Amino acid sequence: MATGDVAGSGFEHRLTPEEMAEIRRRAKVEEGDAEVRVKRGFWPALKRVARHMPFANDLVAAYFCALDPKTPRRVKVVLYGALAYFILPMDAVPDIIPLLGYGDDMALLAAAIAGVATSITDDHRRRAHETLSDMDV
């Protein structure tokens, strides 16, 4: 797998300084606050789009990686920022716009996941697979 690829998706993208600034702004770079918002909003947001998301397993693995106490702080900041962007209703392209609404969310999530892919462990991926199987997604 090439550096920056999202597990098997063929997606390769490095986050630009502007994208990182937006992630930090969305997450307010305060892990505790971002963690609470992500924990509260992640599952409802995922349920709305999981069937249409080509990398739902990677997204859930990223969620588990963000919650893992062994995950480095810099990785958590990236993941919490991207996950917060995904769950917040106001973003660059409103989520209520059919087909386009989650496009910006998915692009930012894919870029963030690609940027920290080496921190997402086999255990995170196993838990993601089991969780999505239990959700029948």
TORVEXTOR-483658 format. One record per residue (C-alpha): residue in three letters; chain; x, y, z. Coordinates in steps of 0.2 Angstrom, whole numbers, always signed. Layout:
<sites>
{volo: ala, gulum: A, X: X, Y: Y, Z: Z};
...
</sites>
This chain:
<sites>
{volo: met, gulum: A, X: +0, Y: +0, Z: +0};
{volo: ala, gulum: A, X: +7, Y: +17, Z: -5};
{volo: thr, gulum: A, X: +10, Y: +30, Z: +8};
{volo: gly, gulum: A, X: -6, Y: +40, Z: +11};
{volo: asp, gulum: A, X: -18, Y: +26, Z: +4};
{volo: val, gulum: A, X: -34, Y: +22, Z: +13};
{volo: ala, gulum: A, X: -34, Y: +4, Z: +15};
{volo: gly, gulum: A, X: -37, Y: -4, Z: -2};
{volo: ser, gulum: A, X: -47, Y: +11, Z: -9};
{volo: gly, gulum: A, X: -33, Y: +18, Z: -20};
{volo: phe, gulum: A, X: -36, Y: +35, Z: -13};
{volo: glu, gulum: A, X: -20, Y: +45, Z: -10};
{volo: his, gulum: A, X: -20, Y: +63, Z: -3};
{volo: arg, gulum: A, X: -9, Y: +72, Z: +9};
{volo: leu, gulum: A, X: -18, Y: +85, Z: +19};
{volo: thr, gulum: A, X: -14, Y: +103, Z: +14};
{volo: pro, gulum: A, X: -11, Y: +116, Z: +27};
{volo: glu, gulum: A, X: -28, Y: +123, Z: +24};
{volo: glu, gulum: A, X: -36, Y: +107, Z: +27};
{volo: met, gulum: A, X: -27, Y: +104, Z: +43};
{volo: ala, gulum: A, X: -32, Y: +122, Z: +49};
{volo: glu, gulum: A, X: -50, Y: +118, Z: +45};
{volo: ile, gulum: A, X: -48, Y: +101, Z: +55};
{volo: arg, gulum: A, X: -40, Y: +110, Z: +70};
{volo: arg, gulum: A, X: -54, Y: +124, Z: +69};
{volo: arg, gulum: A, X: -68, Y: +111, Z: +69};
{volo: ala, gulum: A, X: -60, Y: +101, Z: +83};
{volo: lys, gulum: A, X: -55, Y: +116, Z: +92};
{volo: val, gulum: A, X: -39, Y: +106, Z: +95};
{volo: glu, gulum: A, X: -45, Y: +102, Z: +113};
{volo: glu, gulum: A, X: -46, Y: +83, Z: +113};
{volo: gly, gulum: A, X: -59, Y: +82, Z: +128};
{volo: asp, gulum: A, X: -71, Y: +93, Z: +119};
{volo: ala, gulum: A, X: -69, Y: +85, Z: +102};
{volo: glu, gulum: A, X: -70, Y: +68, Z: +110};
{volo: val, gulum: A, X: -86, Y: +72, Z: +118};
{volo: arg, gulum: A, X: -94, Y: +79, Z: +102};
{volo: val, gulum: A, X: -87, Y: +64, Z: +92};
{volo: lys, gulum: A, X: -94, Y: +51, Z: +104};
{volo: arg, gulum: A, X: -111, Y: +59, Z: +104};
{volo: gly, gulum: A, X: -113, Y: +62, Z: +86};
{volo: phe, gulum: A, X: -103, Y: +48, Z: +77};
{volo: trp, gulum: A, X: -115, Y: +34, Z: +77};
{volo: pro, gulum: A, X: -130, Y: +43, Z: +71};
{volo: ala, gulum: A, X: -120, Y: +51, Z: +57};
{volo: leu, gulum: A, X: -113, Y: +35, Z: +52};
{volo: lys, gulum: A, X: -130, Y: +26, Z: +51};
{volo: arg, gulum: A, X: -136, Y: +40, Z: +39};
{volo: val, gulum: A, X: -122, Y: +37, Z: +26};
{volo: ala, gulum: A, X: -113, Y: +20, Z: +30};
{volo: arg, gulum: A, X: -122, Y: +11, Z: +15};
{volo: his, gulum: A, X: -116, Y: +24, Z: +3};
{volo: met, gulum: A, X: -98, Y: +26, Z: +10};
{volo: pro, gulum: A, X: -85, Y: +16, Z: +1};
{volo: phe, gulum: A, X: -74, Y: +16, Z: +16};
{volo: ala, gulum: A, X: -85, Y: +14, Z: +31};
{volo: asn, gulum: A, X: -74, Y: +1, Z: +38};
{volo: asp, gulum: A, X: -59, Y: +13, Z: +38};
{volo: leu, gulum: A, X: -70, Y: +27, Z: +46};
{volo: val, gulum: A, X: -75, Y: +16, Z: +60};
{volo: ala, gulum: A, X: -57, Y: +10, Z: +62};
{volo: ala, gulum: A, X: -52, Y: +28, Z: +63};
{volo: tyr, gulum: A, X: -65, Y: +31, Z: +77};
{volo: phe, gulum: A, X: -58, Y: +17, Z: +87};
{volo: cys, gulum: A, X: -41, Y: +23, Z: +84};
{volo: ala, gulum: A, X: -45, Y: +41, Z: +90};
{volo: leu, gulum: A, X: -53, Y: +33, Z: +106};
{volo: asp, gulum: A, X: -37, Y: +22, Z: +109};
{volo: pro, gulum: A, X: -27, Y: +29, Z: +124};
{volo: lys, gulum: A, X: -11, Y: +22, Z: +115};
{volo: thr, gulum: A, X: -14, Y: +33, Z: +100};
{volo: pro, gulum: A, X: -2, Y: +48, Z: +98};
{volo: arg, gulum: A, X: -9, Y: +65, Z: +102};
{volo: arg, gulum: A, X: -6, Y: +72, Z: +85};
{volo: val, gulum: A, X: -15, Y: +57, Z: +77};
{volo: lys, gulum: A, X: -30, Y: +60, Z: +89};
{volo: val, gulum: A, X: -31, Y: +79, Z: +84};
{volo: val, gulum: A, X: -32, Y: +74, Z: +65};
{volo: leu, gulum: A, X: -45, Y: +61, Z: +68};
{volo: tyr, gulum: A, X: -55, Y: +71, Z: +80};
{volo: gly, gulum: A, X: -55, Y: +85, Z: +69};
{volo: ala, gulum: A, X: -60, Y: +75, Z: +54};
{volo: leu, gulum: A, X: -73, Y: +65, Z: +63};
{volo: ala, gulum: A, X: -80, Y: +82, Z: +71};
{volo: tyr, gulum: A, X: -82, Y: +89, Z: +53};
{volo: phe, gulum: A, X: -91, Y: +73, Z: +48};
{volo: ile, gulum: A, X: -104, Y: +74, Z: +62};
{volo: leu, gulum: A, X: -107, Y: +93, Z: +63};
{volo: pro, gulum: A, X: -122, Y: +99, Z: +53};
{volo: met, gulum: A, X: -114, Y: +115, Z: +46};
{volo: asp, gulum: A, X: -99, Y: +112, Z: +34};
{volo: ala, gulum: A, X: -93, Y: +118, Z: +17};
{volo: val, gulum: A, X: -107, Y: +109, Z: +8};
{volo: pro, gulum: A, X: -123, Y: +106, Z: +18};
{volo: asp, gulum: A, X: -126, Y: +88, Z: +21};
{volo: ile, gulum: A, X: -144, Y: +90, Z: +16};
{volo: ile, gulum: A, X: -140, Y: +92, Z: -2};
{volo: pro, gulum: A, X: -143, Y: +75, Z: -11};
{volo: leu, gulum: A, X: -127, Y: +66, Z: -17};
{volo: leu, gulum: A, X: -116, Y: +81, Z: -14};
{volo: gly, gulum: A, X: -119, Y: +84, Z: +4};
{volo: tyr, gulum: A, X: -107, Y: +71, Z: +11};
{volo: gly, gulum: A, X: -95, Y: +73, Z: -3};
{volo: asp, gulum: A, X: -84, Y: +85, Z: +6};
{volo: asp, gulum: A, X: -85, Y: +76, Z: +22};
{volo: met, gulum: A, X: -80, Y: +60, Z: +13};
{volo: ala, gulum: A, X: -65, Y: +68, Z: +5};
{volo: leu, gulum: A, X: -59, Y: +76, Z: +21};
{volo: leu, gulum: A, X: -61, Y: +60, Z: +30};
{volo: ala, gulum: A, X: -52, Y: +50, Z: +17};
{volo: ala, gulum: A, X: -38, Y: +62, Z: +17};
{volo: ala, gulum: A, X: -36, Y: +62, Z: +36};
{volo: ile, gulum: A, X: -37, Y: +43, Z: +37};
{volo: ala, gulum: A, X: -24, Y: +42, Z: +24};
{volo: gly, gulum: A, X: -13, Y: +54, Z: +33};
{volo: val, gulum: A, X: -13, Y: +43, Z: +49};
{volo: ala, gulum: A, X: -16, Y: +26, Z: +42};
{volo: thr, gulum: A, X: +0, Y: +19, Z: +50};
{volo: ser, gulum: A, X: -8, Y: +22, Z: +67};
{volo: ile, gulum: A, X: -24, Y: +13, Z: +63};
{volo: thr, gulum: A, X: -20, Y: -5, Z: +70};
{volo: asp, gulum: A, X: -27, Y: -22, Z: +65};
{volo: asp, gulum: A, X: -36, Y: -22, Z: +81};
{volo: his, gulum: A, X: -45, Y: -5, Z: +77};
{volo: arg, gulum: A, X: -49, Y: -13, Z: +60};
{volo: arg, gulum: A, X: -56, Y: -29, Z: +68};
{volo: arg, gulum: A, X: -67, Y: -20, Z: +80};
{volo: ala, gulum: A, X: -73, Y: -9, Z: +65};
{volo: his, gulum: A, X: -78, Y: -25, Z: +55};
{volo: glu, gulum: A, X: -87, Y: -33, Z: +70};
{volo: thr, gulum: A, X: -96, Y: -17, Z: +74};
{volo: leu, gulum: A, X: -102, Y: -14, Z: +56};
{volo: ser, gulum: A, X: -107, Y: -33, Z: +55};
{volo: asp, gulum: A, X: -117, Y: -31, Z: +70};
{volo: met, gulum: A, X: -125, Y: -15, Z: +63};
{volo: asp, gulum: A, X: -129, Y: -25, Z: +47};
{volo: val, gulum: A, X: -120, Y: -12, Z: +36};
</sites>
